[in-house]
């Protein structure tokens, strides 16, 4: 979060948008997660993501999943590189089931959770973090309504994932 960045009179107005890459300079707040953004230099706009709703939906899912598994304000270069690769792919390709499953598998592998011969990556992520963003189901529904990639025979898409028994989490 960056305080004041979206004000109409801000010199930063119009420079920030979803899914872009930028070099930023900010002053960290001592009281909250809302920091003062001083300057920004956009390095990649990724305008191709705007060409379809499913690209935005997939990019949102990738970001939400990473936000859920990563500790706030902790730089993890491998996760940043994974997100960059995912967003760069979506800029020029429509998402499909294979891309989504690959992102999940890579994330689980980077976190040390995925056994390639065992549990699907999404189940390992769900078991560890107890929640998967709801945007995953919307993304899956978009694949079913516009199938471009055949479903893998032993895919977790065919069988609903078990939900954790602890319902206190969102």
Backbone as CSV, one residue per row, in Angstrom:
resi,resn,N_x,N_y,N_z,CA_x,CA_y,CA_z,C_x,C_y,C_z
1,UNK,0.842,-1.179,0.000,0.000,0.000,0.000,0.888,1.242,0.000
2,UNK,0.483,2.226,-0.725,1.249,3.459,-0.820,0.326,4.652,-0.602
3,UNK,0.556,5.353,0.489,-0.281,6.489,0.860,-0.158,7.620,-0.158
4,UNK,-1.294,8.122,-0.617,-1.322,9.294,-1.483,-1.036,9.040,-2.948
5,UNK,-0.717,7.824,-3.326,-0.308,7.558,-4.710,-1.455,7.717,-5.703
6,UNK,-2.682,7.581,-5.250,-3.812,7.660,-6.173,-4.544,8.996,-6.116
7,UNK,-4.054,9.947,-5.346,-4.673,11.277,-5.325,-4.533,11.935,-6.689
8,UNK,-5.562,12.677,-7.123,-5.496,13.303,-8.456,-4.306,14.243,-8.633
9,UNK,-3.890,14.946,-7.597,-2.793,15.903,-7.705,-1.422,15.264,-7.476
10,UNK,-1.374,13.981,-7.174,-0.112,13.305,-6.888,0.750,13.211,-8.148
11,UNK,2.055,13.448,-8.021,2.933,13.263,-9.182,3.007,11.796,-9.602
12,UNK,2.514,10.911,-8.741,2.517,9.480,-9.057,1.199,9.012,-9.676
13,UNK,0.214,9.901,-9.770,-1.089,9.538,-10.326,-0.926,9.025,-11.757
14,UNK,-1.562,7.918,-12.041,-1.490,7.338,-13.368,-0.274,6.483,-13.615
15,UNK,0.649,6.423,-12.683,1.849,5.615,-12.861,1.716,4.216,-12.277
16,UNK,0.726,4.020,-11.434,0.548,2.723,-10.792,-0.678,2.031,-11.363
17,UNK,-0.543,0.756,-11.629,-1.647,-0.022,-12.163,-1.406,-1.468,-11.766
18,UNK,-2.436,-2.285,-11.962,-2.323,-3.694,-11.630,-1.284,-4.393,-12.500
19,UNK,-0.507,-5.262,-11.897,0.389,-6.206,-12.561,1.577,-5.583,-13.281
20,UNK,1.847,-4.321,-13.090,3.034,-3.765,-13.712,4.248,-4.036,-12.823
21,UNK,5.409,-3.942,-13.411,6.657,-4.042,-12.659,7.245,-2.646,-12.596
22,UNK,7.777,-2.299,-11.428,8.318,-0.953,-11.259,9.407,-0.940,-10.207
23,UNK,10.319,-0.018,-10.367,11.282,0.295,-9.319,10.643,1.395,-8.493
24,UNK,10.617,1.237,-7.189,9.960,2.225,-6.332,10.893,2.654,-5.214
25,UNK,10.628,3.838,-4.724,11.296,4.350,-3.527,10.192,4.811,-2.590
26,UNK,10.267,4.390,-1.344,9.237,4.756,-0.375,9.848,4.951,1.000
27,UNK,9.102,5.633,1.830,9.470,5.817,3.225,8.571,4.904,4.041
28,UNK,9.185,3.987,4.760,8.421,3.017,5.539,7.753,3.687,6.737
29,UNK,6.514,3.330,6.954,5.776,3.815,8.112,6.161,2.994,9.330
30,UNK,6.268,3.636,10.470,6.576,2.917,11.704,5.314,2.391,12.378
31,UNK,4.155,2.889,11.953,2.905,2.554,12.632,2.001,1.600,11.867
32,UNK,2.165,1.488,10.561,1.225,0.664,9.794,1.905,0.108,8.546
33,UNK,1.112,-0.602,7.749,1.590,-1.129,6.472,1.368,-0.142,5.332
34,UNK,0.880,1.038,5.637,0.647,2.063,4.635,1.870,2.984,4.601
35,UNK,2.673,2.852,3.569,3.936,3.582,3.453,3.779,4.768,2.500
36,UNK,4.687,5.721,2.604,4.672,6.895,1.723,5.544,6.624,0.504
37,UNK,4.908,6.586,-0.648,5.623,6.352,-1.893,6.252,7.657,-2.358
38,UNK,7.550,7.647,-2.607,8.254,8.863,-3.027,8.398,8.953,-4.535
39,UNK,8.790,7.847,-5.165,8.944,7.863,-6.614,8.789,6.459,-7.164
40,UNK,8.513,6.413,-8.461,8.358,5.126,-9.134,8.821,5.246,-10.576
41,UNK,9.369,4.150,-11.072,9.772,4.058,-12.475,9.267,2.719,-12.991
42,UNK,8.279,2.767,-13.879,7.692,1.544,-14.428,8.693,0.886,-15.366
43,UNK,8.938,-0.394,-15.133,9.861,-1.143,-15.980,9.134,-2.055,-16.959
44,UNK,7.886,-2.401,-16.644,7.102,-3.244,-17.554,5.621,-3.029,-17.279
45,UNK,4.865,-2.650,-18.301,3.440,-2.349,-18.133,2.554,-3.588,-18.222
46,UNK,2.911,-4.546,-19.031,2.109,-5.756,-19.260,0.692,-5.422,-19.744
47,UNK,0.605,-4.591,-20.751,-0.691,-4.187,-21.287,-1.466,-5.356,-21.883
48,UNK,-0.775,-6.410,-22.295,-1.444,-7.577,-22.857,-2.358,-8.288,-21.879
49,UNK,-2.128,-8.090,-20.591,-3.005,-8.705,-19.590,-4.421,-8.159,-19.674
50,UNK,-4.562,-6.964,-20.184,-5.878,-6.328,-20.265,-6.719,-6.841,-21.423
51,UNK,-6.157,-7.687,-22.253,-6.866,-8.116,-23.459,-7.985,-9.118,-23.184
52,UNK,-7.984,-9.752,-22.009,-9.074,-10.679,-21.713,-9.293,-10.788,-20.206
53,UNK,-10.543,-11.050,-19.860,-10.905,-11.211,-18.457,-10.188,-12.416,-17.849
54,UNK,-10.032,-13.495,-18.612,-9.376,-14.677,-18.040,-7.903,-14.421,-17.750
55,UNK,-7.254,-13.561,-18.514,-5.855,-13.209,-18.201,-5.789,-12.440,-16.881
56,UNK,-6.709,-11.495,-16.692,-6.749,-10.737,-15.436,-7.084,-11.670,-14.279
57,UNK,-8.015,-12.581,-14.492,-8.407,-13.534,-13.451,-7.239,-14.440,-13.064
58,UNK,-6.513,-14.952,-14.045,-5.359,-15.804,-13.760,-4.261,-15.015,-13.049
59,UNK,-3.981,-13.814,-13.511,-2.961,-12.985,-12.860,-3.362,-12.678,-11.418
60,UNK,-4.634,-12.393,-11.204,-5.126,-12.130,-9.846,-4.953,-13.355,-8.960
61,UNK,-5.271,-14.524,-9.497,-5.112,-15.757,-8.728,-3.645,-15.971,-8.356
62,UNK,-2.736,-15.780,-9.302,-1.310,-15.950,-9.013,-0.876,-15.017,-7.881
63,UNK,-1.279,-13.754,-7.957,-0.907,-12.773,-6.937,-1.530,-13.135,-5.583
64,UNK,-2.823,-13.471,-5.586,-3.498,-13.813,-4.330,-2.887,-15.049,-3.680
65,UNK,-2.532,-16.033,-4.488,-1.921,-17.241,-3.937,-0.569,-16.924,-3.308
66,UNK,0.230,-16.117,-3.981,1.525,-15.733,-3.408,1.356,-14.893,-2.146
67,UNK,0.397,-13.974,-2.154,0.151,-13.169,-0.953,-0.229,-14.049,0.230
68,UNK,-0.934,-15.125,-0.053,-1.397,-16.011,1.011,-0.264,-16.837,1.623
69,UNK,0.701,-17.242,0.810,1.747,-18.134,1.317,3.011,-17.410,1.763
70,UNK,3.194,-16.166,1.364,4.423,-15.437,1.696,4.188,-14.503,2.881
71,UNK,5.202,-14.357,3.669,5.161,-13.439,4.808,5.221,-12.004,4.276
72,UNK,4.355,-11.107,4.770,4.376,-9.714,4.293,5.747,-9.055,4.499
73,UNK,6.138,-8.261,3.515,7.378,-7.464,3.561,8.630,-8.314,3.691
74,UNK,8.557,-9.570,3.260,9.724,-10.447,3.280,10.145,-10.711,1.844
75,UNK,11.310,-10.229,1.455,11.738,-10.455,0.073,12.151,-11.916,-0.134
76,UNK,11.486,-12.569,-1.071,11.824,-13.949,-1.430,12.019,-13.947,-2.944
77,UNK,13.269,-13.815,-3.397,13.537,-13.652,-4.834,12.949,-14.760,-5.702
78,UNK,12.941,-15.999,-5.223,12.419,-17.099,-6.025,10.917,-16.950,-6.273
79,UNK,10.181,-16.483,-5.271,8.742,-16.274,-5.445,8.476,-15.074,-6.343
80,UNK,9.286,-14.050,-6.216,9.160,-12.890,-7.096,9.423,-13.292,-8.544
81,UNK,10.447,-14.110,-8.760,10.774,-14.565,-10.118,9.646,-15.427,-10.683
82,UNK,9.036,-16.270,-9.833,7.916,-17.094,-10.285,6.742,-16.215,-10.712
83,UNK,6.412,-15.219,-9.911,5.315,-14.325,-10.270,5.625,-13.565,-11.552
84,UNK,6.843,-13.083,-11.689,7.241,-12.369,-12.900,7.088,-13.269,-14.124
85,UNK,7.541,-14.513,-14.022,7.391,-15.460,-15.139,5.922,-15.694,-15.463
86,UNK,5.105,-15.862,-14.418,3.678,-16.102,-14.636,2.999,-14.924,-15.312
87,UNK,3.270,-13.716,-14.831,2.658,-12.519,-15.420,3.160,-12.278,-16.843
88,UNK,4.446,-12.502,-17.066,4.998,-12.332,-18.412,4.352,-13.322,-19.387
89,UNK,4.126,-14.548,-18.948,3.466,-15.539,-19.790,2.046,-15.082,-20.135
90,UNK,1.317,-14.637,-19.118,-0.078,-14.229,-19.320,-0.207,-12.980,-20.192
91,UNK,0.848,-12.204,-20.271,0.786,-11.005,-21.108,0.567,-11.361,-22.577
92,UNK,1.090,-12.497,-23.011,0.974,-12.850,-24.425,0.248,-14.166,-24.689
93,UNK,-0.236,-14.830,-23.622,-0.942,-16.106,-23.787,-2.208,-16.106,-22.937
94,UNK,-3.262,-16.679,-23.488,-4.449,-16.893,-22.668,-4.149,-17.999,-21.672
95,UNK,-4.657,-17.871,-20.455,-4.371,-18.901,-19.456,-5.108,-20.195,-19.790
96,UNK,-4.528,-21.287,-19.363,-5.177,-22.578,-19.497,-4.858,-23.396,-18.256
97,UNK,-5.457,-24.543,-18.172,-5.285,-25.396,-17.000,-3.822,-25.761,-16.794
98,UNK,-3.136,-26.053,-17.872,-1.726,-26.442,-17.768,-0.894,-25.323,-17.132
99,UNK,-1.128,-24.078,-17.520,-0.380,-22.951,-16.956,-0.686,-22.783,-15.470
100,UNK,-1.950,-22.903,-15.103,-2.330,-22.764,-13.696,-1.697,-23.864,-12.847
101,UNK,-1.787,-25.109,-13.319,-1.205,-26.226,-12.572,0.313,-26.096,-12.475
102,UNK,0.944,-25.600,-13.537,2.394,-25.402,-13.509,2.770,-24.352,-12.460
103,UNK,2.039,-23.258,-12.415,2.324,-22.222,-11.420,2.194,-22.800,-10.009
104,UNK,1.122,-23.543,-9.756,0.920,-24.142,-8.436,2.025,-25.137,-8.095
105,UNK,2.419,-25.948,-9.078,3.475,-26.932,-8.842,4.800,-26.246,-8.535
106,UNK,5.126,-25.215,-9.293,6.373,-24.490,-9.048,6.356,-23.811,-7.674
107,UNK,5.220,-23.238,-7.303,5.118,-22.602,-5.994,5.319,-23.634,-4.886
108,UNK,4.639,-24.758,-4.989,4.788,-25.805,-3.978,6.231,-26.311,-3.925
109,UNK,6.855,-26.462,-5.080,8.250,-26.917,-5.118,9.180,-25.914,-4.438
110,UNK,8.998,-24.627,-4.744,9.836,-23.593,-4.133,9.658,-23.530,-2.618
111,UNK,8.460,-23.862,-2.157,8.190,-23.856,-0.717,8.570,-25.174,-0.049
112,UNK,9.041,-26.142,-0.832,9.439,-27.437,-0.292,8.265,-28.321,0.074
113,UNK,7.126,-28.145,-0.585,5.906,-28.870,-0.230,5.502,-29.945,-1.224
114,UNK,5.998,-29.912,-2.426,5.444,-30.756,-3.479,6.281,-32.001,-3.711
115,UNK,5.618,-33.134,-3.693,6.218,-34.393,-4.068,5.719,-34.716,-5.467
116,UNK,6.585,-34.700,-6.494,6.116,-34.869,-7.865,5.374,-36.183,-8.109
117,UNK,5.604,-37.188,-7.298,4.946,-38.479,-7.511,3.791,-38.697,-6.550
118,UNK,3.480,-37.699,-5.752,2.449,-37.880,-4.743,1.276,-36.947,-4.920
119,UNK,0.944,-36.274,-3.861,-0.199,-35.381,-3.797,-0.079,-34.249,-4.808
120,UNK,-1.174,-33.880,-5.484,-1.118,-32.705,-6.363,-0.693,-31.461,-5.572
121,UNK,-0.027,-30.566,-6.255,0.535,-29.375,-5.609,-0.525,-28.573,-4.862
122,UNK,-1.708,-28.420,-5.438,-2.730,-27.604,-4.796,-3.181,-28.220,-3.485
123,UNK,-3.194,-29.551,-3.407,-3.567,-30.203,-2.144,-2.495,-29.973,-1.085
124,UNK,-1.232,-30.024,-1.490,-0.151,-29.752,-0.549,-0.230,-28.311,-0.047
125,UNK,-0.530,-27.372,-0.932,-0.663,-25.965,-0.532,-1.853,-25.789,0.408
126,UNK,-2.975,-26.439,0.081,-4.171,-26.320,0.921,-3.925,-26.934,2.306
127,UNK,-3.275,-28.075,2.351,-3.004,-28.729,3.629,-2.097,-27.878,4.507
128,UNK,-1.168,-27.203,3.894,-0.217,-26.396,4.666,-0.788,-25.046,5.070
129,UNK,-1.494,-24.377,4.153,-1.947,-23.012,4.399,-3.445,-22.909,4.683
130,UNK,-4.183,-24.020,4.600,-5.591,-24.135,5.002,-6.574,-23.306,4.191
131,UNK,-6.127,-22.704,3.122,-7.019,-21.857,2.344,-6.400,-21.648,0.971
132,UNK,-7.234,-21.644,-0.028,-6.817,-21.326,-1.388,-7.729,-20.198,-1.866
133,UNK,-7.204,-19.179,-2.532,-8.058,-18.071,-2.972,-9.256,-18.552,-3.793
134,UNK,-10.396,-17.926,-3.558,-11.633,-18.279,-4.265,-11.508,-18.037,-5.767
135,UNK,-10.578,-17.191,-6.173,-10.402,-16.925,-7.601,-9.969,-18.178,-8.366
136,UNK,-9.428,-19.181,-7.666,-9.054,-20.439,-8.335,-10.290,-21.116,-8.924
137,UNK,-11.367,-21.159,-8.150,-12.590,-21.795,-8.643,-13.166,-21.035,-9.836
138,UNK,-13.098,-19.709,-9.802,-13.574,-18.907,-10.932,-12.722,-19.173,-12.174
139,UNK,-11.422,-19.304,-11.959,-10.514,-19.585,-13.067,-10.806,-20.969,-13.645
140,UNK,-10.993,-21.961,-12.785,-11.340,-23.304,-13.253,-12.643,-23.289,-14.044
141,UNK,-13.613,-22.530,-13.561,-14.896,-22.438,-14.267,-14.698,-21.825,-15.649
142,UNK,-13.804,-20.868,-15.773,-13.562,-20.262,-17.084,-12.915,-21.267,-18.030
143,UNK,-12.104,-22.188,-17.505,-11.503,-23.224,-18.347,-12.562,-24.215,-18.818
144,UNK,-13.512,-24.527,-17.945,-14.551,-25.497,-18.299,-15.493,-24.915,-19.354
145,UNK,-15.734,-23.597,-19.277,-16.637,-22.991,-20.250,-15.949,-22.719,-21.589
146,UNK,-14.623,-22.613,-21.580,-13.845,-22.402,-22.804,-12.633,-23.328,-22.785
147,UNK,-12.834,-24.641,-22.916,-11.688,-25.555,-22.811,-10.730,-25.394,-23.983
148,UNK,-9.460,-25.163,-23.655,-8.443,-25.090,-24.694,-7.383,-26.150,-24.465
149,UNK,-7.339,-26.693,-23.266,-6.375,-27.712,-22.911,-7.125,-28.889,-22.315
150,UNK,-6.879,-30.108,-22.798,-7.556,-31.239,-22.185,-7.124,-31.404,-20.732
151,UNK,-8.051,-31.838,-19.903,-7.757,-32.046,-18.493,-6.869,-33.265,-18.318
152,UNK,-5.853,-33.182,-17.453,-5.036,-34.360,-17.178,-5.911,-35.452,-16.557
153,UNK,-5.634,-36.740,-16.855,-6.503,-37.809,-16.374,-6.588,-37.910,-14.859
154,UNK,-5.521,-37.622,-14.138,-5.535,-37.739,-12.685,-5.500,-36.364,-12.038
155,UNK,-6.202,-35.425,-12.629,-6.155,-34.040,-12.175,-7.070,-33.820,-10.985
156,UNK,-6.662,-32.913,-10.111,-7.509,-32.555,-8.979,-8.752,-31.808,-9.424
157,UNK,-8.850,-31.475,-10.715,-10.026,-30.794,-11.224,-11.198,-31.771,-11.288
158,UNK,-10.913,-33.060,-11.573,-11.972,-34.058,-11.685,-12.629,-34.358,-10.346
159,UNK,-11.865,-34.313,-9.271,-12.387,-34.607,-7.946,-12.241,-33.369,-7.092
160,UNK,-13.311,-32.907,-6.463,-13.189,-31.715,-5.624,-12.155,-31.929,-4.518
161,UNK,-11.408,-30.879,-4.241,-10.410,-30.952,-3.180,-11.079,-30.986,-1.823
162,UNK,-10.537,-31.765,-0.896,-11.113,-31.747,0.445,-10.831,-30.403,1.102
163,UNK,-11.830,-29.862,1.754,-11.652,-28.597,2.453,-11.224,-28.888,3.880
164,UNK,-10.434,-28.000,4.464,-9.997,-28.243,5.841,-11.197,-28.271,6.773
165,UNK,-11.067,-29.020,7.854,-12.162,-29.125,8.804,-12.253,-27.905,9.705
166,UNK,-11.181,-27.143,9.793,-11.190,-25.922,10.601,-11.861,-24.826,9.788
167,UNK,-13.110,-24.498,10.130,-13.859,-23.500,9.356,-13.712,-22.085,9.911
168,UNK,-12.796,-21.881,10.844,-12.624,-20.550,11.389,-11.849,-19.646,10.436
169,UNK,-11.157,-20.253,9.461,-10.422,-19.461,8.483,-11.343,-19.095,7.332
170,UNK,-11.115,-17.953,6.682,-11.978,-17.541,5.563,-11.886,-18.482,4.398
